[in-house]
Every structure is written in C-alpha cells, then in structure tokens.
Amino acid sequence: MSRPLMDHIASSFSEDAPRPPVPGEEGEAPCYPGKLAMMKPVEPPKAVLLGSPGSSARRNEDGLGEPEGSASPDSPLSRWTKSLHSLLGDQDGALLFRTFLEREKCVDTLDFWFACNGFRQMDLKDTKTQRVAKAIYKRYIENNSIVAKQLKPATKTFIRDNIKKQHIDSAMFDQAQTEIQSNMEENAYQMFLTSDIYLEYVRTGGENPSLVNSNGLVDLKVVCGYLPTLNEEEEWSCDFKHLQTHSP
C-alpha cells in the first residue's frame, strides 16, 4: 500500500469510502442490536497493551520480531485500545476490525460508516451524487438491515424525505453516521478488544495471515478510496474484486 494512502487513512477519520456487500449477502442482518447492546465496556487484557505491533512489528538484526511484551507503550496495538478512531486510523487495525465484523455478520455497520464518509466528499453538482445517495439509502436504510435497526425513526424519516424530494446535501447522512458510530464504540468495538481474533493477533505479533480476510487488502484500499459508479437504477452490488486497487 502506498505511503500517500496510509497517510490518508491516518490523517482523517472522514475521508474513506465503502466496500459494497458481497453478492448474495444483500439484506442479511442476523446480528441484531440487542446482541451487542448487552455487552459492557471492558478493559483490554494487560497483554494487549504490551503486545508487539501488527504487520509493522519491530525487527532485530536477525529479522525476528521483538519478544512478546517488549513493544513500546505507543505501539499500534496499544493505540488500538484507546479508541475506535485510533483503531480505524491504522490500516491493520481497520482490516482486523473488518474481519471481526464480517465473522459476526455486522460488517454493514462499518460499510455504512465509510459510505457516509465517501458521500460527504462527493461533488453535489455531479449527476451521480444523487444516484449514490439513493443507493446508500436503499442498501442500508430502506430495508430492515442491521443499520436500519440501529437508527432512530426520526433519522430514517429525515433521510427518506430528502431522497424523495431530491434534496441531496453532503451532510444528509451525518446524523445516521453518528448514531452508527456511537453504537460501534459502545458495543462492537468493546467485543472486538476481547475477541479471539484480536487476542490471537496480539499473541502472534500481528504475523498470522489466517486472521485476516484474504481479500482484506483489496477491501481496505476500496474502502479508503472508491465509491462505485452507478447507472440510474442500478443496485449497489458490484464485486469489488474486479476493481483496480491503486492508490488515488
């Protein structure tokens, strides 16, 4: 991944764009809010705070990773435990969190969050902006998906009315994004910090590729740089495996 893209991820929490759902999984939302809402915030184990960094783990002269527990207190893994912002501000953290959400079938919440960021960057004068707004609404809000279940009725009504009246505004999804982010911070993020995926990643110093989706690099680059081009009534269901993954 190029340095400009990595800087792009770290410098702003609001300049990413979404990966659409895998074809055939549209509408699936088995992870209901109640499943996560019962989770109480937890303090990550001390081992997590002392673990080696992720894929950027420090090396000694023999090319071996640092011994477990020798990482700097300000290592990437330590920063992940500070906030959801810090987690998603690191490319490996964002990738591992996405892998966790995919397993829990809650990845739509993260996709929607990124979709809101991507939409906010679009030119309102561009004719495709309205089509993308409709696609986001249809994919995440109009149906009974996990995203729709976590939004307040007034928020969904506001977005629906804007779509119907064609009042497209860069900030039209902001309130919905805030509600989804709050839910992730209080629930999914807390679960992630005690999940076997995360703890195993810490134990291995971030060097176990089996813990990360094999398409993760493609997914992350797409998340950070692209929104699909849509025809007038085209559903948002393209396969991002076929997209170019060069940095913007």
C-alpha positions in Angstrom: 0.0 0.0 0.0 1.4 3.4 -1.0 2.6 5.9 1.6 0.0 8.5 0.4 -2.8 6.1 1.1 -1.5 5.3 4.5 -1.2 9.0 5.4 -4.7 9.5 4.0 -6.1 6.9 6.4 -4.2 8.2 9.5 -4.7 11.9 8.9 -8.5 11.9 8.7 -11.3 9.8 10.0 -13.6 11.1 7.4 -12.1 10.5 4.0 -12.9 6.9 3.4 -15.5 5.2 1.2 -17.3 1.9 1.5 -16.9 -1.6 0.2 -20.3 -2.9 -1.1 -21.7 -6.2 0.2 -20.7 -9.5 -1.3 -23.2 -10.5 -4.0 -25.8 -12.8 -2.5 -25.4 -11.4 1.0 -27.6 -8.4 0.5 -30.2 -8.0 3.1 -28.6 -10.3 5.6 -28.6 -8.8 9.0 -28.5 -11.7 11.6 -26.6 -9.5 14.1 -29.3 -7.5 15.9 -28.5 -4.5 18.1 -29.6 -6.4 21.2 -26.9 -8.9 20.8 -24.2 -6.3 21.2 -26.1 -3.8 23.4 -25.8 -6.2 26.4 -22.0 -6.1 26.3 -20.5 -3.9 28.9 -17.3 -1.9 28.1 -14.3 -3.9 29.2 -10.7 -3.1 29.9 -8.4 -5.0 27.4 -6.0 -7.5 29.0 -2.6 -6.2 30.0 -1.0 -8.4 27.5 -2.8 -6.5 24.8 -1.2 -3.2 25.9 2.2 -4.8 25.9 1.9 -6.8 22.7 4.1 -6.4 19.7 2.8 -4.1 16.9 0.9 -5.5 13.9 2.4 -6.1 10.5 4.9 -3.4 11.3 6.4 -5.3 14.2 9.9 -4.2 15.1 12.7 -6.4 13.9 16.1 -7.3 15.4 19.2 -7.9 13.4 18.2 -11.5 12.6 14.9 -10.4 11.2 12.9 -11.8 14.1 10.1 -10.0 15.8 10.6 -8.5 19.2 9.8 -10.8 22.2 6.2 -10.6 23.4 5.7 -7.8 25.9 8.6 -5.7 24.5 6.6 -3.3 22.4 6.5 0.4 23.1 3.5 1.7 25.1 2.8 3.7 22.0 2.9 0.8 19.6 0.0 0.4 17.0 -1.6 -2.4 19.1 -1.6 -0.2 22.2 -3.2 2.7 20.3 -5.9 0.4 19.1 -7.2 0.1 22.6 -7.5 3.8 23.1 -10.5 4.5 20.8 -12.4 3.3 17.7 -10.8 6.3 16.0 -7.3 5.1 16.7 -8.2 1.6 15.6 -9.6 2.6 12.3 -6.8 5.2 11.8 -4.4 2.3 11.4 -4.6 0.2 8.3 -4.0 -3.1 10.0 -6.5 -2.2 12.8 -9.2 -1.3 10.3 -8.6 -4.5 8.4 -8.7 -6.7 11.5 -11.8 -5.0 12.8 -13.5 -5.6 9.4 -12.6 -9.2 9.6 -14.2 -9.5 13.1 -17.4 -7.7 11.9 -17.6 -10.0 8.9 -17.5 -13.0 11.1 -20.2 -11.5 13.4 -22.2 -10.6 10.3 -22.3 -6.9 11.4 -19.9 -5.5 8.7 -22.7 -3.5 7.2 -22.4 -1.0 10.1 -18.8 -0.3 9.1 -19.6 -0.2 5.4 -22.3 2.3 6.1 -20.0 4.4 8.2 -17.4 4.5 5.4 -20.2 5.1 2.8 -21.2 8.3 4.7 -17.6 9.5 4.6 -17.3 8.8 0.9 -20.6 10.5 0.1 -19.6 13.6 2.1 -16.6 14.1 -0.3 -18.7 13.9 -3.4 -19.4 16.9 -5.6 -23.1 17.9 -5.3 -23.0 19.1 -8.9 -22.1 15.7 -10.2 -25.1 13.8 -11.5 -24.0 10.6 -10.0 -24.1 12.0 -6.4 -27.9 11.7 -6.3 -27.7 8.1 -7.5 -25.2 7.2 -4.9 -27.4 8.8 -2.2 -30.3 6.7 -3.3 -28.0 3.6 -3.4 -26.9 4.2 0.2 -30.5 4.7 1.3 -31.7 1.5 -0.4 -28.8 -0.6 0.7 -28.6 0.3 4.3 -31.7 2.3 5.5 -34.8 1.4 3.4 -34.7 -2.3 4.2 -34.6 -4.0 7.6 -30.9 -4.3 7.8 -28.7 -4.1 10.9 -28.0 -0.5 10.1 -31.7 0.4 9.8 -32.4 -1.3 13.1 -29.8 0.9 14.9 -31.1 4.2 13.6 -33.7 6.4 15.3 -37.0 6.6 13.4 -36.7 10.4 13.0 -33.2 9.9 11.4 -34.5 7.4 8.9 -37.5 9.6 8.1 -35.3 12.6 7.5 -33.1 10.8 5.0 -36.1 9.2 3.3 -37.8 12.6 2.8 -34.6 14.1 1.4 -34.3 11.3 -1.1 -37.9 11.6 -2.1 -37.7 15.3 -2.5 -34.3 15.1 -4.2 -32.9 17.4 -1.5 -29.4 16.0 -1.7 -26.9 17.5 0.7 -23.4 16.5 1.7 -24.4 16.3 5.4 -27.7 14.4 4.9 -26.2 11.1 6.4 -24.3 12.8 9.2 -26.8 12.1 12.0 -27.2 8.5 10.9 -23.4 8.1 10.8 -23.1 9.5 14.3 -25.7 7.0 15.6 -23.9 4.1 14.0 -20.5 5.2 15.2 -21.8 5.5 18.8 -23.2 2.0 18.6 -19.9 0.6 17.3 -18.0 2.4 20.0 -20.2 1.1 22.8 -20.7 -2.5 21.5 -18.8 -4.0 18.6 -15.5 -2.2 19.4 -15.6 -3.5 23.0 -16.3 -7.0 21.8 -13.5 -6.8 19.3 -10.9 -6.0 22.0 -11.7 -9.3 23.8 -12.3 -11.4 20.7 -10.2 -14.4 19.9 -9.4 -12.8 16.5 -7.8 -9.8 18.3 -6.1 -11.7 21.1 -4.6 -14.2 18.7 -3.4 -11.3 16.5 -1.7 -9.8 19.6 -0.2 -13.1 20.7 1.4 -13.7 17.3 2.6 -10.1 17.0 0.4 -9.5 14.0 2.0 -12.1 11.8 -0.8 -14.6 11.4 -2.3 -14.1 7.9 -5.1 -16.5 8.6 -6.7 -14.0 10.9 -7.3 -11.5 8.1 -9.7 -11.9 5.2 -7.7 -13.0 2.1 -9.3 -10.1 0.2 -8.6 -7.7 3.0 -6.0 -5.6 1.2 -8.3 -5.1 -1.7 -11.2 -4.3 0.6 -9.3 -1.7 2.6 -8.0 0.1 -0.5 -11.5 0.2 -1.9 -12.9 1.4 1.5 -10.3 4.2 1.5 -10.7 5.4 -2.0 -13.7 4.4 -4.0 -17.4 4.6 -4.5 -18.9 2.6 -7.4 -20.3 4.3 -10.5 -24.0 3.6 -10.7 -26.4 3.7 -13.6 -29.8 5.3 -12.9 -31.5 2.3 -11.3 -28.5 0.0 -10.7 -28.4 -1.7 -7.3 -25.2 -1.3 -5.3 -23.9 -4.9 -5.6 -20.8 -4.8 -7.7 -18.0 -7.2 -7.0 -15.0 -5.1 -5.8 -12.6 -8.0 -6.5 -12.6 -6.7 -10.1 -11.8 -3.1 -9.2 -8.3 -1.6 -9.6 -6.7 -1.1 -6.2 -4.1 1.5 -7.0 -3.9 4.5 -4.6 -5.9 7.6 -5.6 
